[in-house]
Amino acid sequence: MAKMLKITQVKSVINSLYDKHRPVMEALGFTKNYHTLYKKDSPAIRGMIHRVQHLVIWEELDEKDVKVRRKKGPGYTVLDKGTTRS
């Protein structure tokens, strides 16, 4: 079963090392604080999370527990089970 990672930005990149952390946060797809993204688990994503571990919180989820709808841009939008959007 494929794993998903729920990643939430909890701190700003303003006071962090500009050359190392800002490009990683942009590559992950974060644009503002408390923005949550859902990514498929891979070694590349894990490495990026490790680089900015002081700026984000994350947890593992099973893909079957997450109803995912693709949106424009990086990451995923997750809808609660039983809700639909047109």
RAFEN-V599294 format. One record per residue. N is the residue number from 1. RES is the residue in one small letter. SS is DSSP state (H for helix, E for strand, L for the rest). D_FIRST is the distance of its C-alpha to the first C-alpha in whole Angstrom. Layout:
N,RES,SS,D_FIRST
N,RES,SS,D_FIRST
//
This chain:
1,m,L,0
2,a,L,4
3,k,E,6
4,m,E,10
5,l,E,13
6,k,E,16
7,i,E,19
8,t,E,23
9,q,E,26
10,v,L,28
11,k,L,31
12,s,L,33
13,v,L,34
14,i,L,37
15,n,L,38
16,s,L,36
17,l,L,36
18,y,H,37
19,d,H,36
20,k,H,33
21,h,H,31
22,r,H,32
23,p,H,31
24,v,H,27
25,m,H,27
26,e,H,28
27,a,H,26
28,l,H,23
29,g,L,25
30,f,L,26
31,t,L,30
32,k,L,31
33,n,L,30
34,y,L,28
35,h,L,26
36,t,E,22
37,l,E,20
38,y,E,16
39,k,E,15
40,k,E,11
41,d,L,11
42,s,L,13
43,p,H,16
44,a,H,19
45,i,H,18
46,r,H,18
47,g,H,21
48,m,H,22
49,i,H,21
50,h,H,23
51,r,H,26
52,v,L,27
53,q,L,25
54,h,L,29
55,l,L,28
56,v,E,25
57,i,E,23
58,w,E,19
59,e,E,16
60,e,E,12
61,l,E,10
62,d,E,7
63,e,H,7
64,k,H,8
65,d,H,11
66,v,L,12
67,k,E,15
68,v,E,15
69,r,E,19
70,r,E,20
71,k,L,23
72,k,L,26
73,g,L,25
74,p,L,22
75,g,L,20
76,y,E,18
77,t,E,20
78,v,E,18
79,l,E,20
80,d,L,20
81,k,L,19
82,g,L,22
83,t,L,24
84,t,L,24
85,r,L,26
86,s,L,28
//
